[in-house]
Amino acid sequence: MRLGLYGGTFDPIHLGHLILAEQCREACRLDRVWLIATGSPPHKMGGRTSVLHRLEMVRIAIAGHPSFEASEIEALGPGPHYSVETVEAIHRERPDDELFFLIGADSLADLPTWREPDRIAQLATIVVVNRPGIEEGDPSRTTNLGIGMKPMRWVTIPPIGIASSEIRRRIAEGRSIRYLVPRGVEAYIETHGLYRPTG
């Protein structure tokens, strides 16, 4: 199986996340894409919505997509969670699968500072997706940036100017998030009163 791994805080998951996952699925001919709601990423300290809420929003967002799956691999264990440990765990459980590690171009510059980036690149093909305001790599070429042995794959997707931080801010201000997130996710946020100011 060609398995895509797409990790993120997904706080909340939005249509930009889903478009990225779908475009990578198609461009890389992936059989499955796991959306991994990160538990305690070491590079994003501070307050986050409960991982159980974030995982449930992922499940709602991808409902009905036969190739997407919400992964609990980082949600249930203690953190911090490092990408290399997650990829190694999946490789141990599924040694015959070909793994693809999906990241945005904004994360590419930080990748060499992650824990054991060479190991990630050994176990998975790193798929880099363009981001608004960041120069795109030529999708026809590959670059290894000095880490690992496998070349990276570039995927170009339509510019999407949606950010989870903007969605949280709009909710806190009492503004609409319609058409920024799936309707089911919007209803979940409303039902559970997420991202609203307290006090």
SEFI-402048 format. One record per residue: residue in three letters; x, y, z of N, C-alpha, C, CB in turn. Coordinates in steps of 0.2 Angstrom, whole numbers, padded with zeros to 4 digits, always signed. Glycine has a CB too. Layout:
N
AlaXYZXYZXYZXYZ
...
//
This chain:
199
Met+0004-0006+0000+0000+0000+0000+0004+0006+0000-0005+0000+0006
Arg+0002+0011-0004+0005+0018-0004+0002+0022+0001+0006+0021-0011
Leu+0005+0024+0007+0001+0027+0013+0004+0034+0014+0002+0022+0019
Gly+0000+0039+0014+0002+0045+0015+0001+0047+0023-0002+0050+0011
Leu+0005+0050+0026+0005+0052+0033+0005+0060+0033+0011+0049+0037
Tyr-0001+0063+0036-0002+0070+0036-0003+0072+0043-0007+0072+0031
Gly+0002+0074+0047+0001+0076+0053+0000+0084+0054+0007+0074+0058
Gly-0004+0085+0059-0005+0093+0061-0009+0093+0067-0009+0096+0055
Thr-0009+0099+0070-0013+0100+0076-0021+0100+0074-0011+0107+0079
Phe-0022+0102+0068-0029+0102+0066-0034+0106+0071-0032+0095+0064
Asp-0032+0112+0073-0036+0115+0078-0039+0122+0076-0031+0117+0084
Pro-0044+0121+0072-0048+0115+0069-0045+0114+0062-0055+0117+0069
Ile-0047+0108+0060-0046+0106+0053-0051+0110+0049-0048+0098+0052
His-0048+0112+0043-0052+0116+0038-0051+0113+0031-0049+0123+0039
Leu-0054+0117+0027-0055+0115+0020-0048+0115+0016-0059+0119+0016
Gly-0043+0119+0019-0037+0119+0016-0033+0113+0017-0033+0125+0019
His-0034+0110+0023-0031+0104+0025-0033+0098+0021-0032+0102+0033
Leu-0040+0098+0020-0043+0093+0016-0041+0093+0008-0050+0093+0016
Ile-0040+0099+0006-0038+0100-0001-0031+0098-0002-0039+0107-0004
Leu-0026+0099+0003-0019+0097+0003-0019+0089+0003-0016+0100+0009
Ala-0023+0086+0007-0023+0079+0007-0025+0076+0001-0027+0077+0013
Glu-0030+0079-0002-0033+0076-0008-0029+0077-0014-0040+0079-0009
Gln-0026+0083-0014-0021+0084-0020-0015+0079-0020-0019+0091-0020
Cys-0012+0078-0014-0007+0074-0013-0009+0066-0014-0004+0074-0006
Arg-0015+0065-0012-0017+0058-0014-0017+0057-0021-0024+0057-0011
Glu-0020+0061-0025-0020+0061-0032-0013+0061-0035-0025+0066-0035
Ala-0009+0066-0033-0003+0067-0037+0002+0061-0035+0000+0074-0034
Cys+0002+0058-0029+0007+0053-0028+0003+0046-0028+0009+0054-0020
Arg-0003+0046-0031-0006+0039-0032-0006+0035-0025-0003+0035-0037
Leu-0009+0039-0020-0009+0036-0013-0015+0031-0012-0008+0041-0007
Asp-0014+0026-0009-0020+0021-0008-0024+0024-0002-0018+0014-0007
Arg-0020+0026+0003-0023+0029+0009-0020+0035+0012-0024+0024+0015
Val-0023+0039+0015-0020+0045+0018-0022+0045+0026-0022+0052+0015
Trp-0018+0045+0030-0019+0045+0037-0018+0052+0039-0015+0040+0042
Leu-0024+0055+0042-0023+0062+0045-0022+0061+0053-0030+0066+0044
Ile-0016+0063+0055-0014+0062+0062-0014+0068+0066-0007+0059+0062
Ala-0019+0068+0070-0020+0074+0075-0014+0074+0080-0027+0074+0078
Thr-0010+0078+0080-0004+0078+0084-0006+0079+0091+0001+0083+0082
Gly-0003+0075+0096-0004+0076+0103-0001+0082+0106-0002+0069+0106
Ser+0006+0081+0107+0010+0087+0110+0016+0088+0105+0012+0085+0117
Pro+0015+0091+0100+0021+0093+0095+0026+0097+0099+0019+0096+0089
Pro+0032+0095+0099+0037+0099+0103+0038+0106+0100+0044+0096+0103
His+0037+0108+0094+0038+0114+0091+0032+0119+0092+0039+0114+0084
Lys+0026+0116+0095+0020+0120+0096+0018+0120+0103+0015+0118+0091
Met+0022+0123+0107+0020+0123+0115+0014+0128+0116+0026+0124+0119
Gly+0011+0127+0121+0006+0131+0123-0001+0128+0123+0006+0138+0119
Gly-0006+0132+0124-0013+0130+0125-0016+0127+0118-0017+0135+0127
Arg-0019+0121+0118-0022+0119+0112-0028+0116+0114-0018+0114+0108
Thr-0033+0115+0110-0039+0112+0111-0038+0104+0112-0044+0112+0105
Ser-0041+0101+0117-0040+0094+0118-0040+0090+0112-0046+0091+0122
Val-0035+0085+0112-0033+0081+0106-0039+0077+0104-0027+0077+0107
Leu-0044+0075+0109-0049+0071+0108-0055+0075+0104-0053+0069+0114
His-0055+0082+0105-0059+0086+0101-0057+0087+0094-0060+0093+0104
Arg-0050+0088+0094-0047+0089+0087-0047+0082+0083-0040+0091+0088
Leu-0047+0077+0086-0047+0070+0083-0054+0069+0080-0045+0065+0087
Glu-0059+0071+0084-0066+0070+0082-0068+0075+0076-0071+0071+0088
Met-0065+0081+0076-0066+0085+0071-0063+0083+0064-0064+0092+0072
Val-0058+0079+0065-0055+0076+0059-0059+0071+0056-0048+0073+0061
Arg-0062+0066+0061-0066+0061+0059-0072+0064+0055-0068+0057+0065
Ile-0075+0069+0058-0081+0072+0055-0079+0075+0048-0084+0078+0059
Ala-0074+0078+0048-0072+0081+0041-0071+0076+0036-0065+0085+0042
Ile-0068+0070+0037-0066+0066+0032-0071+0060+0031-0060+0063+0033
Ala-0077+0061+0035-0082+0056+0034-0084+0055+0027-0088+0057+0039
Gly-0085+0049+0025-0087+0047+0018-0081+0047+0013-0092+0052+0016
His-0075+0049+0015-0070+0048+0010-0067+0041+0011-0064+0054+0011
Pro-0067+0037+0005-0065+0030+0006-0057+0029+0007-0067+0026+0000
Ser-0053+0035+0006-0046+0034+0006-0043+0038+0012-0043+0036+0000
Phe-0047+0041+0016-0045+0045+0021-0046+0042+0028-0048+0052+0021
Glu-0042+0042+0033-0043+0039+0039-0040+0044+0045-0039+0032+0040
Ala-0043+0044+0050-0041+0048+0056-0037+0043+0060-0047+0051+0060
Ser-0031+0045+0061-0026+0041+0065-0026+0043+0072-0019+0041+0062
Glu-0026+0038+0077-0025+0040+0084-0018+0039+0087-0030+0036+0088
Ile-0013+0038+0082-0007+0036+0084-0003+0040+0089-0002+0035+0078
Glu-0005+0047+0089-0002+0052+0093-0007+0054+0098+0001+0058+0089
Ala-0013+0053+0097-0018+0056+0102-0018+0053+0109-0025+0055+0098
Leu-0017+0046+0109-0018+0043+0115-0012+0042+0120-0021+0036+0114
Gly-0006+0043+0117+0000+0042+0122+0003+0049+0124+0005+0039+0118
Pro+0007+0048+0129+0010+0055+0132+0015+0058+0127+0013+0053+0139
Gly+0015+0064+0128+0020+0068+0123+0026+0070+0127+0017+0074+0121
Pro+0031+0073+0124+0030+0076+0117+0030+0071+0111+0035+0082+0116
His+0027+0072+0106+0027+0067+0100+0032+0070+0095+0020+0066+0098
Tyr+0036+0066+0093+0041+0068+0087+0039+0064+0081+0048+0066+0089
Ser+0039+0067+0075+0037+0064+0069+0041+0058+0068+0038+0069+0063
Val+0048+0058+0069+0052+0052+0068+0049+0046+0072+0059+0053+0069
Glu+0047+0047+0078+0045+0041+0082+0038+0039+0079+0044+0043+0089
Thr+0034+0043+0076+0028+0041+0073+0029+0037+0067+0023+0047+0072
Val+0033+0040+0063+0035+0036+0056+0038+0029+0058+0039+0041+0052
Glu+0042+0029+0063+0045+0023+0064+0040+0018+0067+0051+0024+0070
Ala+0036+0020+0071+0030+0015+0074+0026+0013+0068+0026+0019+0079
Ile+0024+0017+0063+0020+0015+0058+0024+0010+0053+0018+0021+0053
His+0030+0011+0052+0035+0007+0048+0035+0000+0051+0042+0010+0047
Arg+0036+0000+0058+0036-0007+0061+0030-0011+0060+0038-0006+0069
Glu+0024-0007+0061+0018-0011+0060+0016-0012+0053+0012-0006+0063
Arg+0018-0009+0048+0017-0010+0041+0023-0009+0037+0012-0004+0039
Pro+0027-0014+0038+0034-0014+0035+0034-0015+0027+0038-0020+0037
Asp+0028-0017+0025+0027-0018+0017+0024-0012+0014+0023-0024+0016
Asp+0022-0007+0018+0019-0001+0015+0024+0004+0013+0014+0002+0020
Glu+0023+0007+0007+0027+0013+0005+0025+0019+0008+0028+0013-0003
Leu+0028+0023+0012+0026+0028+0016+0028+0035+0013+0029+0028+0023
Phe+0023+0040+0013+0024+0046+0011+0022+0051+0016+0020+0048+0004
Phe+0027+0056+0018+0026+0060+0023+0025+0067+0021+0033+0061+0028
Leu+0019+0070+0022+0016+0076+0019+0017+0082+0023+0009+0075+0017
Ile+0021+0087+0020+0022+0093+0024+0021+0099+0020+0029+0093+0027
Gly+0019+0105+0023+0019+0111+0019+0026+0114+0018+0014+0116+0022
Ala+0027+0118+0013+0033+0121+0011+0035+0126+0017+0032+0126+0005
Asp+0031+0128+0021+0033+0132+0027+0036+0128+0032+0026+0136+0030
Ser+0035+0122+0032+0039+0117+0037+0045+0115+0034+0034+0112+0039
Leu+0046+0116+0028+0052+0113+0025+0059+0116+0028+0052+0114+0017
Ala+0059+0123+0029+0065+0126+0031+0067+0123+0038+0064+0134+0031
Asp+0062+0121+0042+0063+0119+0049+0064+0112+0049+0057+0120+0053
Leu+0063+0108+0044+0064+0101+0044+0071+0099+0046+0063+0098+0037
Pro+0077+0102+0044+0083+0100+0047+0084+0100+0054+0089+0103+0043
Thr+0080+0104+0058+0080+0105+0065+0076+0100+0069+0078+0112+0067
Trp+0072+0096+0065+0068+0091+0068+0072+0086+0071+0062+0089+0064
Arg+0070+0082+0075+0073+0076+0078+0074+0071+0072+0070+0073+0084
Glu+0080+0069+0071+0082+0064+0066+0078+0064+0059+0081+0057+0069
Pro+0079+0070+0056+0076+0071+0049+0079+0066+0044+0077+0078+0047
Asp+0085+0064+0045+0088+0059+0040+0084+0052+0041+0095+0057+0042
Arg+0082+0051+0047+0078+0044+0048+0071+0045+0045+0077+0043+0055
Ile+0068+0051+0045+0061+0052+0042+0062+0051+0035+0058+0059+0044
Ala+0067+0054+0032+0068+0053+0025+0070+0046+0022+0074+0058+0022
Gln+0073+0042+0027+0075+0035+0025+0069+0031+0025+0080+0032+0030
Leu+0064+0032+0029+0058+0028+0030+0052+0030+0025+0056+0028+0037
Ala+0052+0036+0023+0046+0039+0019+0049+0044+0014+0041+0042+0024
Thr+0045+0044+0009+0046+0049+0004+0043+0056+0007+0043+0048-0003
Ile+0047+0061+0007+0044+0068+0010+0041+0071+0004+0050+0072+0013
Val+0035+0073+0005+0031+0076+0000+0030+0084+0002+0024+0073-0002
Val+0032+0088-0002+0032+0095+0000+0027+0099-0004+0039+0099-0001
Val+0022+0102-0001+0017+0106-0004+0018+0113-0003+0010+0104-0001
Asn+0017+0117-0009+0017+0124-0009+0013+0128-0004+0016+0127-0016
Arg+0015+0133-0001+0011+0137+0003+0010+0144+0000+0014+0137+0010
Pro+0005+0148+0002+0004+0155+0000+0010+0159+0002-0003+0158+0002
Gly+0013+0163-0002+0018+0168+0000+0025+0164+0000+0017+0170+0006
Ile+0026+0158-0001+0032+0154-0001+0033+0152-0008+0032+0148+0004
Glu+0039+0153-0010+0041+0151-0017+0041+0144-0018+0049+0153-0019
Glu+0037+0142-0023+0036+0135-0024+0042+0131-0027+0030+0134-0029
Gly+0043+0125-0026+0048+0121-0029+0045+0119-0036+0050+0115-0025
Asp+0049+0118-0041+0047+0115-0047+0044+0108-0046+0052+0115-0052
Pro+0038+0107-0047+0035+0100-0046+0038+0095-0050+0027+0100-0046
Ser+0041+0096-0055+0044+0091-0059+0051+0089-0057+0045+0094-0067
Arg+0054+0093-0052+0061+0091-0050+0060+0088-0043+0065+0097-0050
Thr+0066+0085-0040+0066+0083-0033+0072+0086-0030+0066+0075-0033
Thr+0072+0087-0024+0078+0090-0020+0079+0086-0014+0077+0097-0019
Asn+0085+0084-0011+0085+0081-0005+0088+0085+0001+0090+0075-0006
Leu+0090+0091-0001+0092+0096+0004+0097+0094+0009+0086+0099+0008
Gly+0100+0088+0007+0106+0086+0011+0103+0081+0016+0109+0091+0014
Ile+0097+0079+0017+0095+0075+0022+0092+0068+0019+0089+0078+0026
Gly+0094+0063+0021+0092+0056+0019+0094+0055+0012+0084+0056+0019
Met+0092+0049+0009+0094+0047+0003+0088+0047-0002+0096+0040+0003
Lys+0082+0047+0000+0076+0048-0005+0075+0055-0007+0070+0045-0002
Pro+0074+0056-0013+0073+0063-0016+0066+0065-0013+0073+0063-0023
Met+0065+0071-0012+0059+0074-0010+0054+0075-0016+0059+0081-0007
Arg+0048+0075-0015+0043+0076-0020+0039+0082-0019+0038+0070-0021
Trp+0038+0086-0024+0035+0093-0024+0028+0092-0027+0039+0098-0027
Val+0023+0094-0023+0016+0094-0026+0013+0101-0026+0011+0089-0022
Thr+0011+0104-0031+0008+0111-0032+0000+0110-0031+0010+0114-0038
Ile-0002+0114-0027-0010+0114-0026-0012+0121-0027-0012+0111-0019
Pro-0018+0123-0028-0021+0129-0028-0020+0133-0022-0029+0129-0030
Pro-0018+0140-0023-0017+0144-0016-0023+0144-0012-0015+0151-0018
Ile-0022+0142-0006-0028+0142-0001-0026+0147+0005-0029+0135+0001
Gly-0029+0152+0006-0028+0157+0011-0032+0156+0017-0029+0164+0009
Ile-0032+0149+0020-0036+0148+0026-0031+0146+0031-0041+0142+0025
Ala-0032+0148+0037-0027+0146+0043-0032+0145+0049-0022+0152+0044
Ser-0030+0140+0053-0033+0138+0059-0033+0144+0064-0030+0132+0062
Ser-0028+0148+0064-0028+0153+0069-0033+0159+0067-0021+0156+0069
Glu-0034+0160+0060-0039+0164+0058-0046+0162+0060-0038+0166+0051
Ile-0047+0155+0059-0054+0153+0061-0055+0153+0068-0054+0145+0059
Arg-0050+0152+0072-0051+0153+0080-0052+0160+0081-0045+0151+0084
Arg-0049+0165+0078-0050+0172+0079-0057+0174+0077-0045+0176+0076
Arg-0059+0172+0072-0066+0173+0069-0071+0171+0074-0067+0171+0062
Ile-0071+0165+0077-0075+0162+0081-0075+0166+0088-0074+0155+0083
Ala-0069+0168+0090-0069+0172+0096-0072+0179+0096-0062+0173+0098
Glu-0072+0181+0089-0075+0188+0088-0083+0187+0086-0072+0191+0082
Gly-0085+0181+0086-0092+0180+0084-0094+0180+0077-0097+0185+0088
Arg-0089+0179+0073-0090+0180+0065-0091+0173+0062-0083+0183+0062
Ser-0093+0173+0056-0095+0167+0053-0088+0163+0050-0099+0168+0047
Ile-0089+0156+0051-0083+0152+0048-0086+0148+0042-0080+0148+0053
Arg-0092+0149+0040-0096+0145+0035-0091+0145+0029-0103+0148+0033
Tyr-0091+0139+0026-0087+0138+0020-0079+0138+0021-0088+0143+0015
Leu-0077+0139+0027-0070+0138+0029-0068+0131+0032-0068+0144+0034
Val-0073+0128+0035-0073+0122+0038-0079+0118+0035-0072+0122+0045
Pro-0078+0111+0035-0084+0107+0033-0090+0109+0038-0083+0099+0034
Arg-0096+0108+0036-0102+0110+0040-0102+0106+0046-0108+0109+0036
Gly-0101+0100+0046-0101+0095+0052-0096+0098+0057-0099+0088+0050
Val-0090+0100+0055-0085+0103+0059-0088+0109+0063-0078+0104+0056
Glu-0091+0113+0058-0094+0120+0061-0099+0118+0066-0097+0124+0055
Ala-0103+0113+0065-0108+0111+0070-0105+0109+0076-0113+0106+0067
Tyr-0100+0105+0076-0097+0102+0082-0094+0108+0086-0091+0097+0079
Ile-0091+0112+0083-0088+0118+0086-0093+0122+0090-0084+0123+0081
Glu-0099+0123+0087-0104+0127+0090-0107+0123+0096-0110+0128+0085
Thr-0108+0116+0095-0111+0112+0100-0107+0112+0106-0112+0105+0097
His-0100+0112+0105-0096+0111+0111-0093+0118+0113-0090+0106+0109
Gly-0095+0123+0110-0093+0130+0112-0085+0131+0112-0095+0131+0119
Leu-0082+0128+0107-0075+0128+0106-0073+0135+0103-0072+0123+0101
Tyr-0067+0137+0106-0064+0144+0103-0067+0150+0105-0063+0143+0096
Arg-0072+0149+0110-0076+0155+0112-0072+0158+0118-0083+0154+0113
Pro-0072+0165+0119-0068+0167+0125-0072+0165+0131-0068+0175+0125
Thr-0068+0164+0137-0071+0162+0143-0070+0168+0148-0067+0156+0146
Gly-0075+0168+0153-0075+0173+0158-0079+0179+0156-0068+0175+0159
//
